[in-house]
Amino acid sequence: MKLLAPIFLIAALATTTAQARDSRLHLDFAEAVESGLADGTLDGSVSFHLAGAATPAISKRHGPANSNRKTNALNKSDEEACRWVLMSVLVAMQDQARSQGANAVVDITSNYKKQAFSSPTQYECAAGAIMAGVALKGTYATVSR
């Protein structure tokens, strides 16, 4: 019995360390949005524009946009889990934009755990052993199409 205790302790510590993984991935935003449009997850009524990327002329700003979601990452690659949770964030923003009369979300930056990440081409996703998360903030706006 005394020999089994150290083995169980080592196994418990190894499991805790594996579950604590919080890798930050920077993934292609346009590719994910195009995929969401192609599979019908996004309906195209709202466009999404990262801060620093080309944005159509803004005729009206409606207010701040924020969404923070997490998803189960079990049995998924980090990239697959990140795409899944990004779609959840974008659908929430799309619905909120429409309810405010906006047709775009502009100046989007990642804001996971209130740590800013800004890129004109990429979003940030945190992937762990059991969860993946994406947090975005921006501004709801009306843009010319």
Beta strands, then each sheet from edge to edge (+ up, - down):
strand 1: 23-28
strand 2: 47-50
strand 3: 58-72
strand 4: 104-112
strand 5: 115-117
strand 6: 122-127
strand 7: 131-143
sheet 1: 1+ 6- 7+ 3-
sheet 2: 1+ 6- 7+ 4- 2-
sheet 3: 1+ 6- 7+ 4- 5+
end
